[in-house]
């Protein structure tokens, strides 16, 4: 059964198409107008072994806010569609990832309940021209539309690029773990409630 999806989301601020394959090989293609976000999305693909193809035409002449937030929303919708009824998945995923002096932990639950706890104190207000506050907007959009509980903690780091990269690499690894098919749970809902 294919765990792939394409979602299109069009507003007056952004026009986005996101295609994902949860059982991919980490291939990626991006055209978003936000270069540093593309670098971070590539971490999700590569470390999550998730194929990602994302095109966004946004109002970047204003700033990157709408594009970053709406990509998070659209990606969340694509994950919700691709994961389907969640039967047989591990459900929970976690990862610690270091990069030189930086270390981050990400924990995710495909619970059906959106919730974000993000404890990150970026050491700079921007990385390149990307406002670091927009990472929260990206993840908030994702959790609201994927229906996941997500905890992100940057435990160490003084280089903002390293802080962000460890977060996105850990996010990719946690997604990979949570979405793995557990052969002992084949066809079984990973919840005592019987639904997620």
URMO-V73681 format. One record per backbone hydrogen bond with DSSP energy under -1.0 kcal/mol. CO is the residue of the C=O (numbers start at 1). NH is the residue of the N-H. If there is no record, write none. Layout:
co = [CO & CO]
nh = [NH & NH]
//
This chain:
co = [3 & 5 & 7 & 9 & 13 & 14 & 15 & 16 & 17 & 18 & 19 & 20 & 21 & 21 & 27 & 29 & 31 & 34 & 35 & 36 & 37 & 38 & 40 & 41 & 42 & 43 & 44 & 45 & 45 & 51 & 52 & 53 & 54 & 55 & 57 & 58 & 59 & 59 & 64 & 65 & 66 & 67 & 68 & 69 & 70 & 71 & 72 & 73 & 74 & 75 & 76 & 77 & 78 & 79 & 83 & 86 & 88 & 90 & 91 & 93 & 95 & 97 & 99 & 102 & 103 & 103 & 104 & 105 & 106 & 107 & 108 & 109 & 109 & 115 & 117 & 119 & 125 & 127 & 130 & 131 & 132 & 133 & 134 & 135 & 136 & 137 & 138 & 139 & 140 & 141 & 142 & 143 & 143 & 147 & 148 & 149 & 150 & 151 & 152 & 153 & 156 & 159 & 160 & 161 & 162 & 163 & 164 & 165 & 166 & 167 & 168 & 169 & 170 & 171 & 172 & 173 & 174 & 175 & 178 & 180 & 182 & 185 & 188 & 189]
nh = [22 & 20 & 18 & 16 & 59 & 11 & 57 & 9 & 55 & 7 & 53 & 5 & 24 & 51 & 52 & 54 & 56 & 38 & 39 & 40 & 41 & 42 & 44 & 45 & 46 & 47 & 48 & 49 & 50 & 21 & 29 & 19 & 31 & 17 & 15 & 60 & 62 & 63 & 68 & 69 & 70 & 71 & 72 & 73 & 74 & 75 & 76 & 77 & 78 & 79 & 80 & 81 & 82 & 83 & 86 & 89 & 182 & 92 & 110 & 108 & 106 & 104 & 102 & 99 & 155 & 156 & 97 & 153 & 95 & 151 & 93 & 111 & 149 & 150 & 152 & 154 & 132 & 130 & 127 & 134 & 135 & 137 & 138 & 139 & 140 & 141 & 142 & 143 & 144 & 145 & 146 & 147 & 148 & 112 & 115 & 109 & 117 & 107 & 119 & 105 & 103 & 163 & 164 & 165 & 166 & 167 & 168 & 169 & 170 & 171 & 172 & 173 & 174 & 175 & 176 & 177 & 178 & 179 & 91 & 90 & 185 & 188 & 88 & 191]
//
